[in-house]
Every structure is written in structure tokens, then in C-alpha cells.
């Protein structure tokens, strides 16, 4: 059954709404946090913010999780040497945070742990603390990655830890 209230929320979400929660300074802080975190583990973090679902997706009942998996694919988060990508996806219209990990990481870190990170972020976002919530989520994700996907053994054949995914948050 179609949730008309949700459909209208997605249809009429202003395209600039993300800027209130994530101004340039916050995006810069997120980018810096991702860059700093990736020198401590073998994972790659990608951060995506989307105001609302694409036209028709909310009408068809697409969930935030389903959309996060689509975004995971379209941003090529899966395309890392060690299958070490993690997507932190925010769907603002639904106040939804989804974390999707590639198979190399999912084999070591359960979805329950990622969901706990998302709940921490959601709590901060409900208080209007978007930068704090995003940075705390990145910190917690980095701790999980450092624990379960340490840097040793995750370097390239040339002996370094390449930055395989862009650190700048993407606005969809």
C-alpha cells in the first residue's frame, strides 16, 4: 500500500534542504574526518546525503536500505582492492541513516554493529547536531574498521594504503 504522506514528503522536499544541516564547513569537517580515519584502518568510507528519493521510488515503497544499496553500487563503493568499502547514507526526508559494508568488511563486522553506529548518529541529528552526529558516526565506524579490518595486511602490492574512494561527502 502506498504511503501518501511519505510520497508527498519526498515530492515536496526542497532540493536545497540538505544545506541547512550540512553547510560547507560541515562537509569540510566530514571530509577531513574520513581522510584522517583511513590512515588507521584498511577500510574506505564514503558518505552520501540525499534529500529525498528519486521520483517514483517513494511511490513504489522503496526503503532507505534499498536506496542505500543502489547508491553503494552507483558510487562504486564495492570497487576497492580488498572489498573494504563502507557507505554511510543519509536519507533526509525519512530521517533515515543506513550503513552498507562491502563483503570483505561484512564478513567481519555484523550489521547490528553498523546499526548501533547509525542510532548514535540519529540521536545527534534529532537534537539538530548534524556535524557532531556525522563526525561521531565516522569515529565509531573507524573504530570498528581498525578493530576488524586493521591496516596491516590491507596495503597494496606497492606497500602503501591507497585512498581508493573520494573522501568528500556526495550530495545526491
C-alpha positions as CSV (number, residue, x, y, z in Angstrom):
1,X,0.0,0.0,0.0
2,X,1.3,3.4,-0.9
3,X,2.1,5.8,2.0
4,X,0.7,9.0,0.6
5,X,2.2,11.1,3.4
6,X,5.7,9.8,2.7
7,X,5.2,10.3,-1.1
8,X,4.3,14.0,-0.6
9,X,7.2,14.4,1.8
10,X,9.6,13.2,-0.8
11,X,7.9,15.1,-3.6
12,X,8.0,18.5,-1.9
13,X,11.3,18.3,-0.1
14,X,13.2,21.4,-1.3
15,X,16.4,20.5,-3.2
16,X,18.4,22.8,-1.1
17,X,17.2,21.4,2.3
18,X,20.5,19.5,2.9
19,X,22.4,22.8,3.2
20,X,20.7,23.7,6.4
21,X,22.0,20.5,8.1
22,X,25.3,20.2,6.1
23,X,26.8,23.6,5.2
24,X,30.2,23.7,3.5
25,X,32.0,23.8,6.9
26,X,30.3,20.6,8.0
27,X,31.1,18.9,4.7
28,X,34.7,20.0,5.1
29,X,34.8,18.5,8.6
30,X,33.3,15.2,7.4
31,X,35.9,15.0,4.6
32,X,38.8,15.7,7.0
33,X,37.5,13.1,9.4
34,X,37.2,10.5,6.7
35,X,40.7,11.3,5.4
36,X,42.2,11.1,8.9
37,X,40.4,7.9,9.8
38,X,41.5,6.0,6.7
39,X,45.2,6.1,7.8
40,X,44.2,4.0,10.8
41,X,42.5,1.0,9.1
42,X,42.2,-0.9,5.8
43,X,38.7,0.3,5.0
44,X,37.3,3.0,2.7
45,X,34.5,5.2,3.9
46,X,32.1,7.0,1.6
47,X,29.5,9.5,2.9
48,X,26.3,10.3,0.9
49,X,23.5,12.7,1.7
50,X,20.2,12.6,-0.2
51,X,17.3,14.9,0.4
52,X,14.6,12.6,-0.9
53,X,14.1,9.5,-3.1
54,X,14.1,9.9,-6.8
55,X,10.7,10.4,-8.5
56,X,8.6,7.3,-8.3
57,X,10.8,5.5,-5.8
58,X,8.8,6.6,-2.8
59,X,5.6,5.8,-4.7
60,X,6.9,2.2,-5.2
61,X,7.7,2.0,-1.5
62,X,11.5,1.9,-1.8
63,X,13.1,1.8,1.6
64,X,16.1,3.8,2.7
65,X,18.0,0.5,2.9
66,X,17.1,-0.4,-0.7
67,X,18.2,3.0,-1.9
68,X,21.4,2.8,0.1
69,X,22.3,-0.4,-1.6
70,X,21.6,1.3,-5.0
71,X,23.8,4.2,-4.0
72,X,26.5,1.8,-2.8
73,X,26.6,0.4,-6.3
74,X,26.3,3.6,-8.3
75,X,29.2,5.2,-6.3
76,X,31.3,2.1,-6.8
77,X,31.9,1.7,-3.1
78,X,32.2,-2.0,-3.8
79,X,35.1,-1.3,-6.2
80,X,38.1,-1.5,-3.8
81,X,41.0,-3.9,-3.9
82,X,40.1,-5.6,-0.6
83,X,36.3,-5.3,-0.8
84,X,36.7,-2.8,2.0
85,X,34.2,0.0,1.2
86,X,31.6,1.3,3.7
87,X,28.8,3.7,2.7
88,X,27.2,5.9,5.3
89,X,24.0,7.0,3.6
90,X,21.6,9.7,4.9
91,X,18.0,10.0,3.5
92,X,16.9,13.3,5.0
93,X,13.2,13.1,4.0
94,X,12.8,9.9,6.1
95,X,15.3,10.8,8.8
96,X,17.0,7.5,7.9
97,X,20.7,6.5,8.2
98,X,21.8,3.3,6.5
99,X,25.3,1.9,6.7
100,X,26.3,-0.6,3.9
101,X,29.5,-2.5,4.1
102,X,31.2,-4.4,1.3
103,X,31.6,-8.2,1.6
104,X,35.2,-8.0,2.9
105,X,34.1,-6.0,5.9
106,X,30.6,-7.5,6.3
107,X,32.3,-10.9,6.8
108,X,34.0,-9.4,9.9
109,X,31.6,-6.7,11.2
110,X,27.9,-7.6,11.7
111,X,25.0,-5.4,10.6
112,X,24.0,-5.0,14.3
113,X,27.2,-3.1,14.9
114,X,26.6,-0.8,12.0
115,X,23.1,-0.2,13.1
116,X,24.4,0.9,16.5
117,X,26.5,3.5,14.8
118,X,23.5,4.7,12.8
119,X,21.4,5.0,16.0
120,X,24.1,7.2,17.6
121,X,24.1,9.4,14.6
122,X,20.3,9.6,14.5
123,X,20.2,10.6,18.2
124,X,22.5,13.6,17.5
125,X,20.6,14.5,14.3
126,X,17.3,14.6,16.3
127,X,19.0,17.2,18.6
128,X,20.0,19.2,15.4
129,X,23.6,18.3,15.9
130,X,24.3,17.2,12.4
131,X,28.1,17.8,12.3
132,X,28.6,16.2,15.7
133,X,26.5,13.2,14.7
134,X,28.3,12.7,11.4
135,X,31.7,13.0,13.0
136,X,30.8,10.6,15.8
137,X,29.4,8.1,13.3
138,X,32.7,8.3,11.3
139,X,34.7,7.9,14.5
140,X,32.7,4.8,15.6
141,X,32.9,3.3,12.1
142,X,36.6,3.9,12.1
143,X,37.0,2.2,15.4
144,X,35.1,-0.9,14.1
145,X,37.3,-0.9,11.0
146,X,40.5,-0.5,12.9
147,X,39.5,-3.4,15.2
148,X,38.1,-5.8,12.5
149,X,39.9,-4.6,9.3
150,X,43.3,-3.4,10.5
151,X,45.7,-1.6,8.2
152,X,48.3,-4.5,8.3
153,X,47.6,-6.9,5.5
154,X,45.4,-4.4,3.7
155,X,48.1,-2.5,1.8
156,X,48.6,-2.6,-1.9
157,X,51.2,-4.5,-3.7
158,X,53.4,-1.4,-3.7
159,X,53.3,-1.4,0.1
160,X,51.1,1.7,0.7
161,X,47.5,2.3,1.7
162,X,45.9,3.9,-1.3
163,X,42.9,6.2,-0.9
164,X,40.6,4.4,-3.3
165,X,37.3,6.3,-2.8
166,X,36.7,10.0,-2.6
167,X,36.6,11.4,0.9
168,X,34.3,14.4,0.1
169,X,30.7,13.7,1.0
170,X,28.5,13.3,-2.1
171,X,25.1,15.1,-2.3
172,X,22.7,13.2,-4.4
